[in-house]
């Protein structure tokens, strides 16, 4: 039976989560090599009264796994946070560390998988193991109406969390889906690979958030 967002589940895994042995082992390796890094499941970040949830794939090894804040300290954050600032979804200055004073306005950021995976590639069981925390995050944002999925894996995990069928809601950059009482918008992930290859441009990425904001304003 599909797990749905109506179930009461925790929004965050414990600091020493051991649900995924491969990820726990990788965390331990990084903790030994870099004891000053965070090296734990990365909690969500943002406005608890958010109407928009931004769902990524997983923490970056030298980004969120190091700094403790999603998309902070890596290339993806260098695109994501300036985009949110330009769209009015954040305020302050993004300086690539969690003490930069940046705050989100009406938005919250999390990941489909909360621990950094080797080669940034979680396997199916790890995505499934972390899905209850995704559902818990949905539950923890009572004013949530819109979601932006960054990449296919985040999209598919959200669809499964909301009890939908992947064949009915295929991933496509710029697409909007109505599911589980939310509007789910798709975007290519803001990774260095996608931007370097031209698959995703800064204008394309900004347009995703501008469209979501316009949709929210039209239905508010």
Backbone bond lengths (Angstrom), bond angles and torsions (degrees), N, CA, C in turn:
res aa  C-N    CA-C-N  psi(-1)  N-CA   C-N-CA  omega(-1)  CA-C   N-CA-C  phi
1 X - - - 1.469 - - 1.518 108.91 -
2 X 1.309 117.20 137.34 1.463 120.85 -179.10 1.523 110.39 -70.38
3 X 1.309 116.17 139.57 1.458 121.80 174.14 1.511 108.63 -78.17
4 X 1.302 119.10 137.13 1.453 122.07 -177.73 1.511 110.50 -118.34
5 X 1.334 115.07 164.42 1.455 120.61 -177.14 1.516 112.64 -70.21
6 X 1.355 117.99 -7.07 1.468 119.83 -179.98 1.527 111.72 -78.06
7 X 1.346 117.05 -18.25 1.450 119.49 179.55 1.526 110.60 -72.70
8 X 1.320 116.48 146.12 1.459 121.35 -179.10 1.519 109.67 -90.34
9 X 1.303 116.38 107.19 1.451 122.81 -176.50 1.522 109.28 -132.81
10 X 1.335 118.26 153.80 1.461 119.56 179.68 1.517 111.34 -67.24
11 X 1.336 116.15 147.05 1.459 121.26 -179.78 1.521 111.89 -81.82
12 X 1.323 117.56 -20.59 1.464 120.71 -176.14 1.528 110.25 -131.82
13 X 1.337 116.71 140.38 1.470 119.65 172.40 1.519 110.63 -74.30
14 X 1.325 117.84 161.57 1.466 119.39 176.50 1.527 110.85 -67.32
15 X 1.312 115.75 158.64 1.467 121.51 -177.00 1.527 111.83 -59.03
16 X 1.323 117.00 -30.53 1.465 121.58 -178.54 1.528 111.13 -109.10
17 X 1.307 117.52 32.41 1.472 122.34 -176.30 1.529 110.69 -49.56
18 X 1.335 115.52 132.52 1.464 121.01 -178.42 1.530 111.58 -121.75
19 X 1.324 117.95 19.05 1.461 120.73 -178.25 1.525 112.18 -61.86
20 X 1.319 117.09 -32.29 1.462 121.60 -177.35 1.530 108.58 -117.35
21 X 1.326 118.52 100.39 1.470 120.64 -175.26 1.526 113.65 -56.53
22 X 1.321 117.86 -39.26 1.461 119.98 -179.41 1.525 111.19 -63.84
23 X 1.328 117.00 -42.47 1.459 120.53 -179.31 1.526 111.10 -71.46
24 X 1.332 116.60 -38.29 1.468 119.52 177.70 1.527 110.36 -63.38
25 X 1.330 116.67 -40.39 1.459 120.50 178.69 1.524 111.10 -65.61
26 X 1.326 116.27 -39.74 1.462 120.36 179.32 1.528 110.27 -66.12
27 X 1.337 117.15 -39.01 1.464 120.36 175.61 1.523 110.92 -60.49
28 X 1.321 116.40 -44.13 1.456 120.80 -178.88 1.530 111.11 -63.61
29 X 1.332 116.94 -39.51 1.463 120.59 177.46 1.530 110.48 -61.71
30 X 1.315 116.00 -43.73 1.455 120.01 -179.49 1.519 111.97 -70.83
31 X 1.325 116.27 -31.69 1.462 119.32 178.09 1.529 110.34 -67.31
32 X 1.337 115.83 -37.05 1.461 119.50 178.17 1.530 111.00 -69.28
33 X 1.336 115.66 -38.07 1.465 119.91 -178.24 1.522 112.33 -80.10
34 X 1.334 116.49 -30.78 1.462 121.08 -175.70 1.531 109.31 -137.54
35 X 1.302 118.28 73.51 1.470 120.45 -175.20 1.524 114.11 -65.57
36 X 1.326 117.74 -13.31 1.464 120.22 178.20 1.521 112.24 -90.04
37 X 1.340 117.89 -1.24 1.461 121.51 176.58 1.525 109.87 -85.35
38 X 1.329 117.02 166.53 1.462 121.90 179.99 1.520 110.73 -67.57
39 X 1.344 118.17 -53.18 1.471 123.90 173.42 1.530 113.33 51.39
40 X 1.316 116.54 55.21 1.467 122.15 179.92 1.527 107.81 -159.35
41 X 1.336 118.03 169.78 1.466 118.79 174.45 1.527 110.02 -55.73
42 X 1.317 116.23 129.30 1.467 120.39 -174.79 1.527 109.75 -87.28
43 X 1.327 117.96 121.51 1.470 120.76 -179.76 1.517 111.79 -73.48
44 X 1.322 115.69 160.81 1.450 120.68 175.71 1.522 111.27 -67.86
45 X 1.316 114.07 164.94 1.467 120.74 -176.07 1.520 109.55 -141.82
46 X 1.339 115.83 134.86 1.457 118.67 173.40 1.509 114.28 145.00
47 X 1.313 114.07 -155.32 1.453 124.82 -173.97 1.523 109.38 -88.53
48 X 1.323 117.26 120.22 1.466 120.05 -179.40 1.521 112.52 -69.19
49 X 1.341 116.78 -13.38 1.458 121.10 174.45 1.531 110.22 -100.29
50 X 1.310 116.91 25.60 1.462 121.82 -174.38 1.526 112.37 -63.59
51 X 1.344 114.21 141.41 1.464 120.61 168.79 1.531 110.70 -97.49
52 X 1.340 116.40 -13.35 1.458 122.21 -177.47 1.530 110.57 -124.33
53 X 1.334 115.57 128.04 1.464 121.83 173.21 1.523 108.39 -109.44
54 X 1.316 116.99 129.35 1.456 123.02 176.48 1.517 107.03 -106.92
55 X 1.333 116.41 118.38 1.455 121.19 -173.44 1.518 110.33 -112.76
56 X 1.337 116.34 115.87 1.443 121.83 177.51 1.514 112.02 -94.83
57 X 1.330 115.43 -168.86 1.462 121.13 -178.57 1.526 111.43 -85.81
58 X 1.328 116.28 -65.72 1.464 121.88 -176.10 1.524 108.33 -163.05
59 X 1.327 118.26 162.08 1.470 119.94 177.62 1.523 111.87 -62.04
60 X 1.318 116.53 143.26 1.451 121.23 172.47 1.516 110.37 -77.80
61 X 1.312 116.79 146.93 1.463 120.84 -176.50 1.525 112.15 -57.67
62 X 1.341 116.74 -49.87 1.461 120.83 -178.19 1.519 112.16 -98.73
63 X 1.331 115.66 4.49 1.454 120.75 176.63 1.515 110.14 -101.50
64 X 1.341 116.29 -106.13 1.461 120.26 -175.31 1.524 113.32 -61.80
65 X 1.323 117.89 -35.13 1.467 119.06 177.70 1.519 111.62 -61.96
66 X 1.307 116.15 -27.36 1.471 120.66 178.17 1.524 111.49 -87.30
67 X 1.339 116.85 -42.16 1.462 120.71 -169.77 1.521 114.98 -95.87
68 X 1.339 117.31 -20.68 1.476 124.92 179.25 1.517 113.94 86.56
69 X 1.329 119.43 -0.56 1.468 120.90 179.58 1.522 109.47 -120.36
70 X 1.328 118.76 134.09 1.465 120.13 -177.89 1.527 112.19 -53.07
71 X 1.332 115.35 137.81 1.466 123.06 174.14 1.534 112.87 57.83
72 X 1.293 117.37 29.77 1.464 120.59 -177.19 1.521 110.34 -115.39
73 X 1.336 115.56 119.12 1.442 120.76 178.09 1.508 114.81 99.37
74 X 1.339 117.61 8.75 1.461 120.01 176.52 1.528 109.89 -134.59
75 X 1.324 116.05 176.74 1.455 121.11 -174.60 1.530 111.81 -62.11
76 X 1.331 117.23 -39.56 1.463 119.81 -178.34 1.525 111.84 -58.41
77 X 1.326 116.10 -39.53 1.463 120.14 177.70 1.508 112.43 -68.06
78 X 1.333 116.44 -29.46 1.468 120.07 178.55 1.517 111.94 -66.03
79 X 1.334 116.40 -21.26 1.466 120.07 173.92 1.527 111.11 -96.87
80 X 1.336 116.89 -42.98 1.462 119.92 -175.12 1.520 113.17 -63.26
81 X 1.324 117.51 -52.66 1.458 118.61 -172.49 1.533 113.38 -68.85
82 X 1.325 121.13 -40.77 1.460 119.29 173.68 1.532 112.48 -61.61
83 X 1.338 116.44 -33.15 1.465 119.36 176.67 1.519 110.49 -65.15
84 X 1.325 117.20 -43.86 1.467 120.47 178.66 1.527 110.99 -64.67
85 X 1.320 116.78 -38.65 1.468 120.15 177.26 1.528 110.76 -63.54
86 X 1.314 117.44 -42.63 1.463 120.33 -178.09 1.523 112.14 -69.12
87 X 1.338 116.60 -25.50 1.471 121.13 -179.29 1.527 112.55 -92.51
88 X 1.323 118.18 1.17 1.458 121.03 -179.89 1.514 113.97 79.64
89 X 1.340 117.59 15.47 1.457 121.49 179.78 1.530 112.02 -96.25
90 X 1.312 116.01 0.64 1.464 121.56 176.94 1.516 108.48 -148.86
91 X 1.320 115.45 161.11 1.462 120.02 175.64 1.527 109.07 -143.45
92 X 1.316 115.09 153.58 1.452 120.88 -176.25 1.508 110.28 106.53
93 X 1.314 116.00 -150.95 1.458 122.07 -178.54 1.516 109.41 -130.92
94 X 1.329 116.07 130.82 1.453 119.74 175.53 1.516 108.68 -87.27
95 X 1.330 116.22 117.56 1.461 120.95 -178.76 1.523 111.48 -122.45
96 X 1.337 116.00 20.52 1.469 122.65 172.08 1.521 114.71 65.84
97 X 1.336 117.47 22.90 1.458 119.88 170.81 1.523 108.53 -145.29
98 X 1.331 118.76 153.56 1.457 121.59 -171.05 1.517 115.38 -68.51
99 X 1.327 118.18 -9.63 1.463 121.19 178.87 1.523 112.02 -103.80
100 X 1.338 116.76 21.06 1.469 119.49 -177.40 1.524 113.05 -78.41
101 X 1.346 117.18 -7.06 1.455 120.77 178.31 1.512 114.47 86.25
102 X 1.333 117.81 -0.52 1.460 120.47 178.80 1.524 110.22 -63.62
103 X 1.327 116.81 137.34 1.463 121.81 174.70 1.523 109.17 -129.37
104 X 1.316 115.67 153.04 1.458 121.37 177.05 1.521 109.72 -100.60
105 X 1.332 115.38 146.49 1.469 122.18 -179.47 1.521 109.22 -119.06
106 X 1.325 115.79 106.75 1.455 120.06 179.30 1.511 113.69 76.22
107 X 1.321 117.95 9.93 1.458 121.61 -177.19 1.526 110.69 -132.92
108 X 1.320 115.33 154.17 1.458 122.96 178.32 1.519 107.56 -141.20
109 X 1.336 117.85 141.29 1.459 122.53 -177.31 1.518 110.07 -120.22
110 X 1.322 116.10 134.59 1.452 121.22 175.47 1.530 108.36 -147.95
111 X 1.334 116.19 -175.38 1.458 121.54 179.74 1.517 110.92 -131.77
112 X 1.331 115.99 150.81 1.457 120.87 177.94 1.521 111.04 -65.31
113 X 1.330 116.53 -34.03 1.467 123.07 175.54 1.521 106.77 -121.83
114 X 1.317 117.37 126.80 1.468 120.16 -170.18 1.530 114.39 -87.79
115 X 1.338 117.90 -15.50 1.463 120.67 179.19 1.521 110.04 -107.55
116 X 1.313 116.33 149.06 1.453 120.71 178.97 1.529 109.81 -67.14
117 X 1.346 117.73 129.03 1.463 120.24 177.03 1.531 111.44 -98.36
118 X 1.313 118.57 151.47 1.466 120.30 174.65 1.531 110.98 -57.10
119 X 1.320 116.48 137.86 1.470 123.10 -178.51 1.535 112.74 56.42
120 X 1.340 116.69 19.74 1.461 122.00 -179.61 1.528 112.25 57.97
121 X 1.350 116.79 31.89 1.461 120.83 -176.75 1.521 110.21 -128.87
122 X 1.328 118.44 92.70 1.461 119.91 174.63 1.519 110.32 -70.27
123 X 1.314 116.66 149.55 1.459 120.99 176.03 1.526 109.28 -94.67
124 X 1.335 115.82 169.09 1.461 120.53 -172.94 1.507 114.56 -56.62
125 X 1.328 117.47 -42.87 1.465 119.85 -178.23 1.524 111.13 -64.91
126 X 1.327 117.33 -32.97 1.471 121.02 179.56 1.521 110.71 -71.03
127 X 1.310 116.28 -39.31 1.466 120.03 176.09 1.524 109.86 -63.09
128 X 1.331 115.86 -43.22 1.465 120.49 179.91 1.525 111.26 -65.92
129 X 1.338 117.22 -41.54 1.460 120.48 -179.08 1.520 112.07 -63.08
130 X 1.327 116.63 -31.40 1.464 120.40 -176.56 1.533 112.33 -89.09
131 X 1.310 117.33 -10.69 1.464 119.04 -175.55 1.531 113.45 -61.35
132 X 1.332 120.24 -36.51 1.462 118.17 177.38 1.527 113.29 -57.06
133 X 1.336 117.52 -32.27 1.459 119.76 178.21 1.535 110.40 -73.25
134 X 1.323 116.92 -32.40 1.468 120.79 173.56 1.527 109.29 -61.79
135 X 1.329 115.37 -45.12 1.467 120.04 178.50 1.526 110.53 -63.62
136 X 1.320 116.13 -41.63 1.462 119.61 176.72 1.511 111.59 -60.68
137 X 1.349 116.60 -36.09 1.458 119.83 178.30 1.519 111.32 -66.09
138 X 1.329 116.90 -40.99 1.461 120.38 175.92 1.528 110.34 -58.70
139 X 1.326 115.71 -44.12 1.465 120.28 179.48 1.519 112.32 -62.65
140 X 1.334 116.34 -31.96 1.466 121.05 -173.67 1.527 113.03 -81.02
141 X 1.329 117.20 -2.59 1.468 121.10 179.87 1.528 109.03 -118.69
142 X 1.324 117.26 81.58 1.465 121.09 -171.43 1.523 114.45 -65.42
143 X 1.329 118.71 -19.89 1.464 120.89 -179.36 1.529 112.44 -98.70
144 X 1.317 116.20 9.16 1.461 121.17 -177.16 1.526 111.73 -67.02
145 X 1.339 115.88 131.13 1.469 121.26 175.63 1.521 112.27 -127.56
146 X 1.338 117.83 -24.90 1.457 122.10 -174.94 1.529 110.23 -131.70
147 X 1.324 114.92 148.77 1.459 122.37 178.00 1.523 108.37 -134.60
148 X 1.320 116.26 137.93 1.462 121.13 170.22 1.522 107.40 -111.69
149 X 1.331 116.43 120.87 1.456 122.02 177.08 1.518 108.84 -96.15
150 X 1.315 116.45 122.51 1.460 121.55 179.42 1.523 108.73 -94.72
151 X 1.321 115.90 92.69 1.450 121.64 178.56 1.512 113.57 99.76
152 X 1.325 113.85 163.33 1.468 121.07 -174.35 1.527 113.02 -64.40
153 X 1.331 118.06 -40.62 1.466 119.48 -176.61 1.523 110.78 -63.93
154 X 1.330 117.62 -44.98 1.465 120.13 177.00 1.521 110.52 -61.51
155 X 1.327 116.33 -42.99 1.467 121.22 178.60 1.522 110.82 -57.87
156 X 1.331 116.64 -50.37 1.462 119.72 -175.20 1.525 111.94 -68.19
157 X 1.321 117.40 -35.95 1.460 118.99 177.81 1.524 110.85 -66.60
158 X 1.320 117.08 -38.55 1.465 120.62 176.38 1.523 111.50 -64.38
159 X 1.322 117.11 -43.09 1.465 120.30 179.01 1.520 110.32 -59.64
160 X 1.317 116.11 -44.96 1.472 119.87 179.21 1.528 110.82 -66.18
161 X 1.322 117.44 -39.49 1.466 120.84 179.46 1.522 111.54 -61.61
162 X 1.327 115.54 -33.47 1.457 120.92 -177.27 1.523 112.69 -92.87
163 X 1.330 116.74 7.61 1.458 120.92 175.06 1.509 114.42 77.53
164 X 1.338 118.00 17.28 1.454 121.07 -179.29 1.518 112.31 -89.61
165 X 1.336 114.99 177.48 1.457 121.88 178.23 1.518 109.35 -112.79
166 X 1.330 115.76 131.90 1.463 120.14 -176.37 1.523 111.67 -60.52
167 X 1.315 117.86 -35.11 1.467 119.87 -178.39 1.521 112.06 -67.19
168 X 1.317 116.33 -24.00 1.471 120.28 179.98 1.519 112.46 -88.16
169 X 1.321 116.77 -15.74 1.469 120.90 -175.92 1.528 109.70 -137.51
170 X 1.329 117.90 67.01 1.463 120.19 -177.17 1.522 112.11 -68.91
171 X 1.335 114.94 147.87 1.463 120.07 177.50 1.522 110.10 -71.96
172 X 1.331 115.04 133.53 1.469 121.08 174.84 1.515 108.16 -157.45
173 X 1.317 116.27 126.49 1.466 119.78 -178.75 1.523 110.25 -54.28
174 X 1.337 115.42 128.27 1.454 121.59 178.31 1.517 114.59 88.50
175 X 1.344 117.26 -6.87 1.461 120.19 -179.12 1.523 111.17 -75.48
176 X 1.328 116.36 150.46 1.461 123.84 172.48 1.522 108.48 -119.02
177 X 1.329 115.87 136.39 1.461 121.81 178.83 1.524 108.88 -127.29
178 X 1.320 117.09 142.00 1.460 121.58 172.37 1.516 107.61 -99.12
179 X 1.336 116.82 119.05 1.455 120.57 -177.97 1.526 110.13 -155.75
180 X 1.314 115.58 134.39 1.460 121.36 175.14 1.514 114.61 60.37
181 X 1.332 117.11 24.93 1.455 120.66 -178.51 1.516 113.77 85.63
182 X 1.342 117.91 4.08 1.458 122.46 179.71 1.527 110.96 -117.19
183 X 1.315 115.97 161.85 1.451 122.84 165.89 1.519 106.53 -100.43
184 X 1.327 116.33 118.91 1.458 122.15 179.08 1.523 109.07 -104.81
185 X 1.312 116.56 119.42 1.462 122.49 178.77 1.524 109.11 -107.36
186 X 1.321 115.79 140.11 1.460 121.30 -178.60 1.519 111.69 -103.45
187 X 1.327 114.77 142.07 1.459 121.35 172.21 1.512 109.32 -141.61
188 X 1.328 116.64 145.12 1.453 118.29 166.66 1.522 108.10 -57.34
189 X 1.314 116.34 148.42 1.463 120.42 178.78 1.526 109.45 -65.69
190 X 1.327 115.88 144.82 1.466 121.62 -177.71 1.522 111.25 -84.61
191 X 1.309 116.28 46.29 1.460 122.09 -178.15 1.527 111.12 -82.33
192 X 1.304 115.32 160.67 1.470 120.06 176.38 1.530 110.48 -59.35
193 X 1.332 116.75 -40.74 1.471 119.68 -179.01 1.527 110.82 -59.63
194 X 1.333 116.67 -48.04 1.470 119.58 -177.28 1.518 112.24 -64.77
195 X 1.306 117.28 -37.39 1.463 119.10 -179.62 1.524 111.56 -77.82
196 X 1.334 117.30 -37.45 1.459 119.87 179.43 1.522 112.45 -66.25
197 X 1.334 116.31 -32.49 1.462 120.00 179.90 1.525 112.65 -86.11
198 X 1.325 116.99 -5.94 1.458 120.54 -179.35 1.513 114.23 82.37
199 X 1.328 117.19 3.74 1.465 119.18 177.45 1.522 110.94 -63.40
200 X 1.336 115.36 -35.07 1.462 121.34 178.23 1.524 108.69 -129.73
201 X 1.324 116.26 126.41 1.459 120.95 174.54 1.525 109.19 -106.05
202 X 1.324 115.83 164.30 1.464 119.97 178.57 1.525 110.62 -60.39
203 X 1.328 117.46 -37.96 1.464 120.87 179.11 1.522 111.01 -67.09
204 X 1.341 117.13 -41.64 1.468 120.12 177.53 1.522 110.76 -61.02
205 X 1.331 115.79 -41.52 1.464 120.72 -178.05 1.521 110.54 -66.95
206 X 1.318 117.00 -46.29 1.464 120.68 178.52 1.519 111.21 -60.42
207 X 1.340 116.93 -36.56 1.464 120.61 -178.36 1.523 111.83 -62.65
208 X 1.334 117.53 -31.96 1.466 120.67 177.50 1.521 110.29 -61.50
209 X 1.311 116.89 -45.86 1.461 120.47 -178.62 1.523 111.76 -73.90
210 X 1.303 117.23 -35.54 1.461 120.19 176.76 1.521 110.67 -62.89
211 X 1.340 117.32 -39.03 1.463 120.83 178.92 1.526 111.61 -67.91
212 X 1.325 116.76 -38.29 1.465 120.53 178.81 1.511 110.51 -67.50
213 X 1.321 116.77 -41.98 1.466 120.61 177.40 1.520 110.59 -62.66
214 X 1.330 116.79 -42.91 1.470 120.64 178.70 1.522 111.11 -62.40
215 X 1.332 116.61 -40.43 1.461 120.02 179.49 1.519 110.81 -66.15
216 X 1.306 116.32 -40.95 1.457 119.56 178.43 1.525 111.60 -64.12
217 X 1.323 116.66 -43.16 1.464 121.11 179.20 1.525 111.77 -64.05
218 X 1.325 115.44 -34.74 1.470 119.74 -178.88 1.516 112.57 -71.53
219 X 1.324 116.20 -26.26 1.468 120.08 -176.78 1.522 113.44 -106.38
220 X 1.335 116.63 -3.09 1.474 120.52 -177.89 1.521 111.07 -68.51
